[in-house]
């Protein structure tokens, strides 16, 4: 189905309910009050309601102007001229510490105008977050830093739980879809180097489909990602953000995504999130728990996710966050290891 406009009818499996509910509303208000901007909202992610309910959010660092201009991306492109808010790592860390999140993704625009591409800035944010909220799982979804090994190492010295970098599309379509300064080989090299630096760390990448690739090319890309040690991959349908962006060439069916997931697991990925609406950070907390903390234990994973969500809300209360009205008995119960049902900690 070629050259779909943004407003053309989409298949039924791409339709979702508008985000809402108490948890979503609470987090949205808190993000605004703390002056935090999420990619979830700015990119109009269809999974925002689901992810926020589960305590996962993606926060953008280093401004909103990218030095690159990929044809699929709606982020503003330009030259920030070296502008960096040195207070951001502390502000973001303290703001997130106040929120009842169990998993946060720190992402960034490409900053080719900075000597280290912003690596040290992101690393400082990760370190401060881990100081304030040791319970919080932190993923960094970053650019390629021009392939500079030292910058990749500097970022990893912040010790994120997950290092993520996206190849975005299959090899043949790189020049068609991504900025000329990006490359398939460079992205694979970045992921390989991250795994060499921290062999026990989780590496992750994401692939868009529907931009003119073949199924065979998708399977080939999955093989390349496994060859460089990538542990987790997400595969999702590309959706055109505006008529100025790359058109959709086809809508892959849910059955097609299921086949990609089956092939990925057969290659040895710890986890494959393959679905029409899967995105880079889709169900990130669940992915980490199911692939690392409770592999092959669905029941144990569900229990741990609930426990972590409850703990996140209690820890946020300690920073005067939205859950500050939690009673002392609830806090004491958590401190002694007695599980407080997550619903009992939700702000009324």
SESE-242451 format. One record per atom (N, C-alpha, C, CB): x, y, z; residue in one letter. Coordinates in steps of 0.05 Angstrom, whole numbers, plus 5000, padded with zeros to 4 digits. Glycine has a CB too. Layout:
BEGIN
XYZA...
END
This chain:
BEGIN
501749765000X500050005000X501850255000X498150005025X502350374977X504450574975X503350854978X505750554948X505251034986X504751324987X502251395003X504451434959X502051285027X499851355045X500251645056X499651155068X498251805056X498452065068X497952035098X496452265056X498652235113X498252225142X495352175149X499252485155X493552275132X490752265139X489152045125X489452535132X490551875110X489151645097X488251455118X491051505077X486051315113X485051115133X487250905138X482550975122X487550835163X489550645171X488150385179X491250745195X489550155178X488349905186X487349905214X490449675182X485449735220X484149735247X486149685269X481949525247X488249525263X490149455284X491949695292X491849225275X491849915278X493350155285X491750355300X494550275260X489250295307X487550475321X487650415351X484650465310X488150615367X488250585396X486450795409X491150605407X485650745434X484150935449X485851165457X482850805473X484651395459X486151635469X487051575498X484351895468X489451665505X490451615532X488751755553X493351705534X488551635576X487051755597X487251595622X484051775589X485551655641X485651515667X487151675688X487051245663X486851595713X487951745736X490951755735X486951625762X492251525730X495151515730X496351685708X496051225727X495151675684X496151835662X495852135668X494551765636X493452215678X492952495684X494852595705X490052525693X495352435725X497152515747X499952555737X497152305769X500952375721X503752405710X503952635691X504552145696X501952675674X501952905656X502153165671X499452905638X500653195692X500653435708X503353475721X498453435728X504453255731X507053265744X509353335725X507652995758X509353225701X511353295681X511253595676X510853145655X508853705673X508653995668X509554155692X505754075661X508754075716X509554225740X512554225743X508254105764X513954015736X516853985739X518354075714X517553705746X516954185694X518154275670X519854065656X519854525676X518653825654X519953605640X518453555614X520153345657X519953505592X518653455566X519253175558X519653655545X517153025552X517452745545X517152705515X515452575560X518752515504X518452435477X515652305473X520752245468X514752175494X512052045493X509952245482X511351945521X510052485492X508052685484X508752825458X507652895506X511252915456X512153065433X512052905407X514953165438X512552645409X512352475386X509552355382X514452255387X507752425400X504952325399X504952015398X503452445375X506551905416X506751605416X504051485422X508951515436X503251285407X500651155412X500550995438X499950985388X502850935449X503050775473X503250935499X505350585471X503051195497X503651365520X501951285544X503251655513X499351245541X497651175563X498450915576X494751165554X498950715560X499750455570X502350455585X499850255547X504350595573X506950595586X506950755612X509050715567X505550985612X505451145636X503951005659X504151415631X501950855652X500550705673X502350495686X498050555661X504250395670X506150195680X508650315692X506950005658X508850585693X511050715706X513550745689X511750565730X513150775662X515450815644X514951075629X515750575625X517051235626X516851475610X519551535597X516051715628X519551685575X521951755560X522352065561X521851655531X524552145572X525152435575X527452515557X525952495605X527052745543X528952845524X530953035538X527552995501X533552985532X535653155543X536953325520X537852995557X538353535528X540053695510X538353855489X541853515495X536053935497X534454105480X532753955460X536254285466X531454105442X529553995423X530354045394X526854105428X532954125389X533854175362X536053975355X534854465359X535553815335X537453605327X539253705304X535953345318X541753635305X543653725284X543353555259X546453715294X541753345260X541353185236X538453205226X542052885242X537953105202X535353135190X534452875176X535253375170X533652685192X532652435181X529852475170X532652205203X529152335149X526652375135X524152265149X526852255107X524552105170X522251995184X521652145209X522851705191X523452325218X523252435245X522152725245X526052445258X520352775264X519053035265X520453235284X516152995275X522753155296X524253335313X525453555297X526453175329X525453795307X526554035293X529453995288X526054285310X530354055263X533154035256X534354315254X533353885229X536854335263X538254595262X540954585275X536554805275X541954815282X544554835295X544254965322X546554985278X544354815344X544054935371X546455105379X543654715392X548655095363X551055265368X552255225396X550355555364X552354975404X553654905429X552154965454X556155045430X549655055452X548055125476X547354875492X545455275467X548154885518X547554665536X546754785563X549954465539X544654685575X543954765602X545454595622X540854745606X547454705634X549054545653X547554465678X551454705661X545254585683X543654515706X541854275701X542054745716X541554205675X539654005668X539953735682X539653965638X542453615683X542653355696X541553355725X545553275697X542153555740X541153575768X538153615768X542553795784X537153795751X534253855751X532653615742X533754085732X533553475721X532053245711X532153025732X533253145685X534452975744X534652765764X532852815787X537552735773X532853055797X531153115821X528153105813X531853395832X527553195789X524753195781X523752905778X524353345754X525352735765X524452465761X524352315787X526352315742X526152375806X526152245832X523452285846X528352355849X522052515840X519552575853X517152415841X519052865852X517652285819X515552155804X515451855810X515752205775X513151745809X512751455815X513451285791X510051405824X515751325779X516651165756X518350935765X518051335735X518250715752X520050495758X522150465736X518550235761X521750595714X523650565691X523550825676X522850325673X525850945670X525951185655X527951155631X526751435672X527151255608X528851255585X529851535581X527351145559X532451575581X533551835575X534451835546X535951905595X533251995530X534052005502X535052285496X531651935484X535952325472X537252575465X537052625435X540152575474X537252875427X537552945399X540552905393X536653245393X541152875367X543952865359X545153145363X544352765330X547553155375X548853415380X551653415369X548853485410X551853425342X554353425329X555953685334X554053385299X554553885345X555854135351X557454125377X553854355353X557253905392X558753875417X561053685413X556953775440X563353745427X565753585422X565253285429X567953695439X563753235450X563252955457X560452865450X563652915487X559053025434X556352955425X554252945447X556352685413X555053045471X553153055494X553452805512X550353065484X555452635507X555752395523X556052445553X558052235512X557752635560X558352695588X555852805602X560652885591X554252965587X551853075598X549852855605X550553275578X549452665587X547552445593X548652275615X547152275567X551252225616X552452055637X552052185664X555452015631X552352445666X551952585692X549052555701X552652885690X547152565682X544352535689X543852255700X542552595665X544952055687X544551775696X545651745724X545851585676X548151835728X549351805755X547751935777X552251915754X546752175771X545252315792X542552175797X544752605784X541352075776X538851925779X539251675797X537751845752X541451535792X541951295807X542651355836X544251135793X543951585840X544451675868X541851725883X546151925868X540051865870X537551945884X535551715886X536352175869X535351545865X533351335864X534751075856X531051405844X536050935874X537350685867X535550475857X538850575892X532950495862X530950295853X530250335824X528450315869X530850575812X529950645786X531750505765X529950945782X530450385745X531950275722X532250495701X530450025710X534650535691X535250755672X536250645646X537250945684X534950725624X535850655597X536750915583X533650515581X538950895568X539751125551X539351045522X542751205557X537751205509X537251165480X538651395466X534151155473X540851335454X542651555445X543351525415X545151555462X544651745405X545551745378X548251585375X545952035368X549551635353X551951475347X554551615355X552051405318X554351875364X556752025372X558852025351X557851915399X557952025326X559852025304X561651775303X561552265305X560851575318X562451325319X564851345338X563451265292X565051565353X567351595371X567251415395X567551885380X569151235397X569251035418X569451155446X571550845414X571051365449X571351495475X568751605486X573451715473X567151715468X564551835477X562651615486X563351995455X562651385472X560951165480X561851065507X561150935459X564451045512X565450955538X564751155560X568550925537X564951415554X564251615574X561351595582X564851895563X559551555563X556751525570X556351275587X555051505544X557551055580X557150805594X558350815623X558450575580X560250995627X561251035654X559151145673X563751215654X557051255662X554751325679X553151095689X552951515664X553650855678X552450595685X549450585682X553150535714X548450645658X545650595652X545150295652X544750715625X542750205660X542149925659X541949815631X539549875674X541049995612X540749915584X541950125566X537749865577X543550035547X544650215527X543150155501X547750175523X541750365490X540150325466X541050515444X537150365472X541250415420X541850575397X540450445373X544950605391X538950605358X537250485337X538550485309X534650635336X538350255296X539250245268X537050365250X539849955259X534650385260X532250505248X531050355225X532950785239X532650305204X531650165180X533749965170X530850365158X532949795151X534749595140X537049735125X533149405121X539049585119X541549695108X541049845081X543549475103X539549735063X539149855037X537850125038X537549665019X536250175058X534650425059X535950645077X531950365069X538350595087X539550785105X539751065092X542350695113X540851085067X541251345054X538551475047X542951305029X536551315043X533851415036X532451535060X532151205024X532951415084X531351485107X532851655127X530451235121X535451595132X536951725153X538751945142X538651525168X539552125160X541452335153X544052215142X542052515178X545352365124X547752265111X550052205131X548752455090X549952335155X552052285175X551552025191X552152515194X549251905187X548651645199X549451425180X545651615207X549951185190X550450965172X549850705187X553350965161X549050505172X548450245183X550850125196X547450055160X553150135183X555650015194X556450165219X557950035173X556150425220X556850575243X555050505267X556750875238X552450485262X550650405283X551250135295X547750415273X551849945277X552549675287X555149685303X552849485263X557049855294X559549875308X559249995336X561550045292X557450195338X556750315364X555650105383X554750555360X553849945374X552549735390X554649525398X550249605376X556349455379X558449255385X560349355406X559949175359X561149615404X563049725423X561849745451X564050005413X559249825452X557949835478X557949555492X555049935475X557549355476X557549075488X560448995496X556448875467X562449085481X565149025488X565949155515X567149105466X565049405518X565749555542X564349425567X564849845539X561749355564X560249245586X558848985576X558149445597X560348765576X559248515565X556648425580X561248305567X556448495606X554148405621X551848605619X554848375650X552348835606X550249035603X548348965581X551449315598X545849065583X543849005562X544049215540X541049015575X544249115515X544149295492X541649255476X546649255474X540749465463X538049465451X538049635426X535949565471X536449555406X536149705382X533249685372X538149615360X532649855352X529849865343X529849895312X528350095355X527849775300X527549765271X524749845263X528249485260X524550035244X521950115233X521449955208X521850415227X518949885203X518249745178X515949905164X517449445183X515649845139X513649985123X514750215107X511550095142X517350225103X518550445087X519850345061X520750585104X519150095053X520149995028X521949755030X521550205014X522349645054X524049415058X522549155051X525049405087X524048935048X522748675045X523048525071X524148515021X521348315073X521548145097X524348015100X519447925097X525447945077X528147815078X530248015088X528947725049X529948275082X531848475092X531448515122X531448735077X529048495132X528548515160X529948285175X525548515167X529648045165X530947815177X534047845176X530047555164X535047945154X537947995152X538848195173X538648085123X537348405177X538048615197X538048495225X536048845195X536048325231X536048195257X538548025261X533548025260X539347895241X541847725242X544247905248X542247575217X544448135235X546648315239X546748415268X546548555219X544348485278X544248585306X545048375326X541348675312X544348125321X545147915339X548147865337X543647655333X549247895314X552147855310X553848045326X552847885281X552748285331X554248485348X553348485377X553948765336X551848275384X551148235413X548748385423X553448315428X547048495406X544648625415X542848425429X543248765392X541848505453X540148315469X537248345464X540748365498X536348595460X533448645457X533048815432X532348805482X530948745417X530248895393X527248955393X531048745367X526549195384X523749255379X523249315350X522849505397X520949225340X520249255312X517449365310X520448985296X517149595297X514549725296X513949845269X514349935317X511449915264X510550035239X511250325238X507549995236X512450415217X512950695212X510250835206X514950745189X509851065218X507451225213X508451505206X505451225237X507451605184X508351865173X507452095191X507351915145X509352255203X508452465221X507152705207X510752565237X508152775183X506952995168X507252925138X508353275175X505753065121X505953015092X508753075081X503953185077X510453225096X513153295087X515053065092X514153545102X514252865108X516052645115X515752415096X515552565144X517452225100X517551985083X514851845083X519651785093X513751775059X511151635058X511351345068X510051645030X509051245077X508850965084X508550805059X506450915104X510150595056X509950415032X508150175037X512750325025X507950085061X506149855067X505549855097X507449595058X503249725103X502549675131X502949375136X499549765137X504749315153X505249035160X503048935179X508148995173X502048695174X499848585191X500948495218X498448355176X499248465237X500048355263X501248075260X497648335282X500247915241X501347655236X504247675226X499647495216X504747875209X507447915199X509347985222X507448135178X508448165240X510148235263X510647985281X508748455280X508647815284X509047575300X511147395287X506347415302X511247385261X513347225248X516147345252X512847205217X516347605252X518947735258X519747675287X518748035254X517947675305X518547615333X519547325336X516147655351X518147145323X518946865324X521746825312X516946685308X522346965290X524946945278X527147055296X525047085250X526447285309X528447415327X529047235351X527347675336X527047115363X527546945386X529246695377X524946855398X528746605353X530246375343X533246445339X529146275317X533746705334X536546795331X537946825358X536547055316X536346835380X537646845406X537247105421X540446795403X535547295411X535047535426X533747465453X533247725410X534447615474X533247565500X530247645499X534747715522X529647845483X526847935481X526448075455X526148135505X524148025442X523448165417X520648285421X523547965393X520448545419X517848685420X517148755391X517848935439X515548595379X514848635350X511848655347X515948405333X510948895341X508048945339X507649205324X506648955367X505249235312X504849485296X505449745311X501949495287X504749755337X505250005352X507649995370X502750065368X509349785367X511749775383X513650005376X513149495380X514750125396X516750345392X519250285408X515450615399X521250455405X523850405419X523550345448X525650635415X521850495462X521550475491X519050325499X521550745504X517750185481X515250055486X515549845509X514149915461X513849875530X513849695552X516649635563X512549435544X518349855565X521149815572X521549685599X522550085571X519949755618X520149625645X519549335643X518349765665X517449265629X516648985627X518848825611X513948965612X519948945590X521948815575X524348755593X522848995551X525248945609X527548895626X527048675647X528349155641X524748695659X524048495680X523848215668X521448565694X522448195645X522047925633X524647815620X519947945612X526447985611X528847885597X531147855616X529548065574X531248015637X533648015654X533047915683X534848295656X531048035695X530547965724X528947715727X529148195737X527047665710X525347425713X524947285686X522547495725X527047195673X526747065647X525346795650X529447015634X523646735631X522146475631X520446435656X524146245628X519546655668X517946635692X515746845690X519646675718X513646805673X511547005669X510147095695X509546905650X509546905712X508146965737X509947135755X507246715751X512447045757X514347195774X514847475764X516947045776X514847505737X515247775725X512947955731X515647745694X510447855729X508148015735X508248115764X505547865730X508947935782X509048005811X511148215816X509547755828X513548175804X515748365808X515048635796X518248255795X513748645773X512948905762X511149055780X511648865735X509248915792X507349045811X508849145836X505148845819X510748975846X512249055869X513949305863X513948825879X515249305840X516949525833X515349785829X518549465807X512949755818X511249995814X510450115841X508749925798X509849935860X509050035887X511450165901X508049795904X513850035898X516250145911X516950425899X518549955908X516550445873X517250705859X515550925870X516850675829X512950875875X511151085885X511951155914X508250995884X512750965929X513551025957X516151185957X513950765973X518051105941X520551255940X520151545930X522651105923X518351575911X517751845901X516552015924X515751835878X515051895942X513852045964X516052165982X512051855980X518252025984X520452116001X521652375991X522651906003X521252435965X522252675953X520052895951X523352625925X517752845964X515553035963X514153035936X516653305968X514152805923X512852785897X509852755899X514052565881X508552675878X505652655877X504552455898X504752565850X506252275908X505252085927X505952165956X506451815922X506552415961X507352505987X505252466008X508152805986X502752436001X500652396021X500452106030X497952486010X502251926020X502151646029X502551646059X504351476015X501151476072X501251476102X503851346112X498851316113X504551416136X507051316148X506851006151X507551446175X504450906156X504150616159X504750476133X501350546168X503950596110X504650486084X507650486079X503150636062X508950706086X511850726082X513250516100X512851006088X512250496125X513550306143X513150016133X512350336171X510749966122X510249696112X512249626089X507449666102X512749816072X514649766050X517449726061X514549996030X518149886081X520849866092X521349596105X521250086113X519249476115X519549216128X519048986109X517749186152X518549046084X518348836064X515548746060X519948606071X513548866073X510748796069X509748926044X509048866093X508748776024X507948895999X505349046002X507548675978X505449305995X503049465995X501849455967X503649766004X499349375963X498249375936X498649635922X495249295937X499349625897X499849865881X497450055882X500649795853X495049935880X492750105879X492250265904X490249945873X493350175927X493050315952X494750565953X493550135975X496750575935X498550805935X497951005913X501450715931X495950945896X495251135875X493851375887X493450995854X494551605878X493451855889X490451855883X494752095876X488951915904X486051915901X485052185890X484651865928X
END
